[in-house]
């Protein structure tokens, strides 16, 4: 796993390294500059004619140091100083003076020249106001140049916390981030400005963030083997959990099939589908491995017996929002004593009964997309998109649940835990049934004894990695929900072989 701090959190780590560990700020700056130059060389970025655009703060100091290092390599380097002399930080002033003494050309007006690369070192992670005036003009000019573009730590104009664009923003091909990639570089629309992101070590330990649950984190594929529930040689189907899928109203057999098939795909031992009688034949034909139980309406005795049987429950995929569906959901919230994943129509029903969510003692995972989250919270989709991490955390502080907020950057949150931010996956996954597969994956992992939050985070990541596999096989347009399951199976097969 790796952390994705925001600007405030990163500054705290920086201060700790300088004041508590005693590493001078100028040393961190030198390391940062070295790593920026290394990253550009590794990607074969032509630095023969380089323009570094520097601000007055320590990000600008990094830029001046980068200019010096490239000049020492014999490159033609110039610096556009976009900041103010009166606002120079101590370290930036030192680096600027060194660059001047080395004869590096430093000017303050937008040049009429062509460069092979422009390096953005105007604003760092602390920017919190909209960019206007001269700064705006300079950044727009930088974006208009026909050359490679690199950003130091974060593209100027991208909010390090939310990824929102603060008026305007530099559009980089490469962003070289110190210690950790910043959350704003991975959240849209900031991600579109950050290009390729790479974290480089400069002496600030990412372990600093371990004690701060406000810092979000992500997974890489190399993390998967250690996260998966173990498979023991001496085991049987009961060893890997009994799943109850309360899914599929009349005509919604597809949602039943996809969620149940996905639970099996990630290792669940036994899956029982509880669905409308009209879906029986379809499910038995599509998934003969599943037990099929059916209802014609709300049957409390039958439902209670099924809930007692299950180790994990998934409810809502294609369930509908009729009176019978509502009764089934509320009954489950009252009587289940095993983990319960609520998705789709289950969430739409739940949005009308939020008091039941507060009263329920059932361990719950909710998996809303943005519109469903809007119904649950009363906030607009635009509000959620602008501050998704803050709002999903606030939701889990108010309600005792794990919340998986689905979007192009899905987040999973639980009170007292670091928020998970998924960076895998792609637009090919934007198809009907994708959410049913995700609900099944999370349910299947939970059934094998994983803790709720861990099963939610790993489920989201496996689902997204499966989407990447599916796109690699079928392209960006032709992926269907069932292909995601095949992709997940491919990911897990690679783990068995020790591949990444």
N, C-alpha and C positions, 0 to 999 in steps of 0.2 A: 504494500500500500504506500501511497505517498500523499502528503498534505498539500492543500491548495489554499493558502492563507489569503486574507485581504490586506489592504494597505496598513491598517491600524495594527493588525496582528503581526505583520512583517516588521513594522517599526519596533514593536516590543521585543522581538527576537534580536533585532539589530542592536537595540539599547542594551539588552542583556549581554550580548557578546562583547560589546565595547566596555560597559561599566562593571559587569560582574566577572567576566573572564579576562578582561584586560587586553583584548585585541584592539589596537588602535584603529580608528575609523579609516585612516589613510591606507592602512594595510588591507582592509577589506576592499577599498576602492581599487587598489592596485591589482588584487586578485580578480575583481570583477572585470577590469579592463583586459587582463590576460585571457580570461575565459571567453569574452566577447570576440576577441581576435581569433582565438583558437576555433570557436564555433563557425565563424565565417570561413576560415581556411578549410575546415573539414568539409564544408558544403561547396567548396570551390567558388566562392563569391569573389569576383574580380575586384580587388582593392587598389588597382593601379592609380585610379583617380577618385579619391574618397572625399566626401564632404561630411563632416560631423556637425550636427546642429545641437548646440549646448544651451541649457538653461542655467539658472543661477544656483540651483541647489546641488545636492550630492549626486543626483542623476547626471547633471551637467558635468560634475567633477569626473564621474566615470567616463563621460564622453571625451573630455580633454585628455585623460590618460590613454584612452583608445587611440586618439589622434597621435599622441607621442609614440606609442608602440608601433603603429603603422609607419610613421615617419622613420623610426629607427630601422625598419625593414627596407627602407628605400622607396616607399610608396610616395606619390604626390598627394599630400593631405592638406586640406583647408578646413577652417572652422568658421561656421556662422554662429556668432554669439547672439542668441535670441533673448537672453536675460537682461538683468539690470546690474550694473556695477555695485549699486548700493545694497543689493539683496544677496550678494555672493555669500555662500556658506564658507566657513573657514577652509574646509578641505577643497572646495571648488576653486577658491581663490589661489590656493597653493598650486593646484594642477594647472590652472590658467597661466600663472606666472612661469611655471616650468616650460609650458608649451611656447610662450612668447620668447623665452630665452633661447629655446631651440630653433627659433626662426620660423616656426609654423605660422602661416598666414591666418590671422584672425580678423574678421570684419563683422559689421553689424547690418549691412544691407543685403537684400536678396541678390545673389550673384546671377550673372547672365552667362553661365558656363554649363557644360555638360560633364556629368560624373558617371563613373561605373557603379558606384554605390553611395547611397545616402544613409547615414546612421542617425537615428532619432535618440537624443539624450536631453530632451527639453524638460519634460515633467516626469517625475517618478510616481511611486504608488500613492503618494499623499494627496494627489489632486482631487478636489471635491467640488470645484466650481466649474461653471461653463467656460470654455475657452472663447475669448472674444478679441477684437482689435488686432494688433500686430501679430500676436501669437497665432491667431486664426489664419491670417494671411500667409504666414510662413508655413504652417502645416499644410494648407491647401496647395501652396506652391510645391512643397516637397512631394505631395501625392501626385502632382501633375508631371513630375519628371520621369523620363523613360530610362529607368535604371533599376538595379536591385535595391531593396530597402530592408534595413535591419533596425530593430528597436532594442534599446538597452532596458531590461527589466520588464517594461510594459509599454505599449504604444501610447504616446502622449494623447490624452483625450479619452481614454478608456477608463471607466471607473473600476478600480481594483476589487471592489466588493460586489457590484451587481452586473458588471459587463455593459452597463449603459454608456452611450456616447455622450460626452459632456460638450455639446455644441458641435464640435468636429473632432476628428481623430486621425492620427497617422495610420496609414495602411501598410503594414510590414509584410514582407515575405518570410521573415525570421524574427522571432522574439527570443532573446537570450535572457532568461530570468535568473535572478540570484537566489540560490538555495532551493527555492520552490517556484513552480509556475503559479502565478496568482489566479485566484478564482475568476476574476473579471476577464482574464485572457481565454477562459474556457466556456464562459457563459455567452450566449448570443445577446446582442449583436457584437460584443467585443471580440469574440472568436474570429469573426470575419476580418477584423483589423489586425489580429495577432499573427496570422499565418501559421507557420510551423513554430511550435513552442518547445523550448528545451531548457531544463533546469540545470544549472552548473554550480558546483561546490565552491564557496569562497571563504569558508570558515565559520559559517552560521549553521548550527546543527538543526536539522528538521525535527529532532527529538524534542526541541523546546516546545513544540505545539502539542505534545502528547497530553499535557495537563489542562489544555484549554478546549472544552467541548464545542466552543463556537467556531473552531477551525474545521472546515470540511476536508474530506479525503476522497481518494479515488483508488481504483484497482487497475493493475496491468495484467496481461495474460499470464505472466510468470507467477502471479499470486494464486492462481486457481488451484493447483494441487494441494496447497496447504489449507485451503478454505473448504474443500469438498468433504462431505461426511464420509467416514471410512467404510470400506466394504470388507467384511471379515470372511475368511475362508469357511469358518464354521457358522453358517447363518441360514435363514430360510425367509420366506416372504414376509412373515410376521416381524422379522428383525428390522424391516425397513418401512414399517408404518402402514396403517389403514387410513386411506383417504376417502372422505365423503364429499362428492361434488354435487351440491344442490344447484343445478344449472338447467337452463333450457326450458322455456315455456313452449307451447305448441308452435311448431314450425321453426324452432331455434336449435335443432339438433346439432348444427355445426359448432355452436359455442360449447355444447356438452362435449363433443368429440375432441375439439382442439385443446380444451383445458385438461381433460382427463388424459389424453395422449401425451401432453407435455409433462404431466405429473409422473407418468410412467417413464418418460424419456430421461428424466434426471434421477431415477433410481427408486421411486416409491414402490413398495412391495405389493400393495393391493389397493385397487381403486374401485369404489362403488359410486355409480352415477344415480342420483335421485332426480328424475325429470318427469315431464308430462307424459302421460300414457302414449300419446301420439308419436313420441320420439323413440319408443322402445325398439322397433324393428331396425331403424336406421343405426342406432348406437350398437346394437348387437352385431350388425353386419360390419360396421366400420371398425369396431374395437371389441372383438370377442374376448379379449383378456379382461374386460371390465365386468363387474357385477352390475346389473341394471335393475333398479327399483323404480316404480312409477307411482304417480299420484294423479287423481282427477280433480283434486281440490285440497284444501287444507285439512290434513289428518294429524292431529296432535299426538295421538298414541304412536302412530307409525313413525313420525318425525322424531319423537323422543327416543324411541328404540334405536333409530339410526345414529342419533347423536351420541348415545352411550357406546355404540360400536366403534365409533371413529376415533382415531388419534389426532387427526387434523381435518378441518372442514373448510371448504371453499364454497362461497355462496354468491350468486348474482349474475354470472355470465349467461346472458340471454334469458334471465329469469322472468322478465316482464315486470310490470308495475301494477298488476291487478290487485284486487283485495286479497285473493288467496296468496299471491306472492308476498304481499305486505305481512300477512299473518305468519307466513313461514319464516320471514326474516326476523320479525320481532320475537317469535318463539325461540329461534336459534340464539338470539342475544340474551334471552332470559335463562335458557337451560344448558347451553353448551358449556362444558368445562375443559375443553381442549382448544388449542389455537385455532383461530378462525380468520380466514382471508375473505374480505368483502370487496367485490368488484362490480363495475358496470351498473346494472339495474338495482343491485343491492345497495349501491351508494345513492342512487336516485331516490329510492325509498327511504334510506337512512336520513337524507337531507330534510325530510319532513318530520323526523323523530330524533332530533339531536339530543333531547333529554334522555332518551334511551341509551345513547352512547355514553353519556356521563354516568349512568346508573349501572351499566353492564360491567360484570366482573370477568367477562370472557377476554382472554388474551387476543388482541385484534391487530390485524394488518389491513389498512385501507389502501386501495390502489387507484385513486382517481386520476383521470386526465384533467386538463386545465378547466374544461367546462364543468365537469363534475365537482372539482374543487371549488369552483365559483359558487355552485349550489350549496355546498357544505359550509362555506365561510361567509357567503353574502358579499364577497368582493368580486370585482370585475376581473375578467381574464387579463386585461391590460395591467391592472394593479398586481396581479399574481406574477405576470411575466417580468415586471420591472423589479420586484423584490421577492422572488420565489423562495430563496433560502431563508430569509428572515420570516416570511409568512408561514412556511411549512414548519419551521421551528416553533413559532408562536402557537400554531394549531396543536402540536404535540405537547405543548406545555398546558394547554387548556383541556385537552382530551387525552386519556391514558391509552394511546395507540401508537403503533408504528405507521407512519404515513409515507407512501410511495407516490410522489407527485410526478406523473408521467408527462414527458414532453421531449423535445429534441435533446435536452439535457435533463434527464430524470434525476430527481433527488429523493433520498430516503432518510427520514428523520425519526428520532425517538428522544424523548426528554432525557437529558443527562449524557447523551452520546454524541460523538462527532457526526455531523451530517455527511452522508455519502452522496457524491456527485458523479454520475456515470458519464464517461467520455467516449465509450465505445458505441457502435451502432451507426446507422445511416438512414437516409431518406427512403430507401427501398422498403423499409419496415412500416411505412405509413400506409397500411392496408387493413381492411376489415379483418378482425380475428386476431390481430397481433396482441391486443390486450388480454384476450382469452388465454393465449399461449403463456403470457407472462404470469397471469394468475395461477395457471397450472404449474409452472416451474417453481414459483415461490412455495406453493402448497406442497409439492413433491419433496422439496428440500426440508420444509418444516416437519413433514411426516417422519423424516429420518432422524429426528431428534435435535435438529439445529435450533438454536435460540431464534426468537422471532426477528430481531433486527439483523442478525447475521444471514438468515435465510432470505430476507428481503433484499439486502445489498447484493449478495451473491446471485440471487435470482435475476435481479435487474441486469447485472453484468453478464451472466451467461446468456440471457435472452438477447442482449445487444451483440455479444460476440457471435451468437448464432446468426444474427442478421448480417454481420460482416461476412461470415462464411457463405450465406445464401446469396448475397450480392456478388461475391466473387464467382459463384457458379452460374447465376442466372441474370446478372446485370441489374441495373438500377430500376428498371421498369417492371420486370416480370415476376418479382418475388411475391409469393402468396404466404399466408399465415402458416400453412403446413410446411413450407420450405424453411421457416424459422426453426421448427422442431428438428428437421434434418440437419440444419446448421448447428444446432445445439449438440446433437449427437456427434457431429464431426469434431466439435471442440472437445467434448469429453473423450472421444476416441484418441485424439492427439495427446491428451493428458495421460492416458494409459500408456502411450508409447514414449512419453517423456518429451514430446515436441512442444513448441510454442506457436 
